[in-house]
Amino acid sequence: MSQNITVYTTNSCAYCGMVKRWLDTKGYAYQEINLEEQPERQQEVLEMSGSLSVPVTVVNAANGSKSIAVGYNIGKLASML
């Protein structure tokens, strides 16, 4: 199934790097949105996830469904992909 993955991050977030490394090792392509570089996107993350914590990983599937994981939660990430 085709999917689009977006990871919202900040520069100082260790868990953000861990999520990106996990996605890299699994061969998943993703778009990174750094909230320190694009602070105007913070409201978008809050509305989607209910949290201002990062990382926030969003998976949009080809069928239109959207899954969201907040933090470094590999079990949830794996089930979303």
Residue pairs with C-beta under 8 A, 6 or more apart in sequence:
1 61
1 62
1 63
2 61
2 62
3 59
3 60
3 61
3 62
3 81
4 31
4 59
4 60
5 23
5 28
5 29
5 30
5 31
5 57
5 58
5 59
5 60
5 81
6 30
6 31
6 32
6 33
6 57
6 58
6 60
7 16
7 19
7 20
7 23
7 30
7 31
7 32
7 33
7 55
7 56
7 57
7 58
8 32
8 33
8 35
8 41
8 45
8 54
8 55
8 56
8 57
8 58
9 16
9 20
9 32
9 33
9 34
9 35
9 54
9 55
10 16
10 34
10 35
10 36
10 54
11 34
11 36
13 54
13 55
15 54
15 55
15 71
15 72
16 54
16 55
18 72
19 55
19 57
19 72
19 77
20 30
20 32
20 55
22 74
22 77
23 30
23 77
26 81
28 81
30 57
33 41
35 41
35 42
35 45
35 54
42 52
45 51
45 52
45 54
45 56
46 52
48 56
48 58
48 68
49 56
49 68
49 70
51 70
53 70
53 71
55 70
55 71
55 72
56 68
56 69
56 70
57 68
57 69
57 77
57 80
58 66
58 67
58 68
59 66
59 67
59 68
59 80
59 81
60 66
61 67
67 80
69 76
69 77
69 80
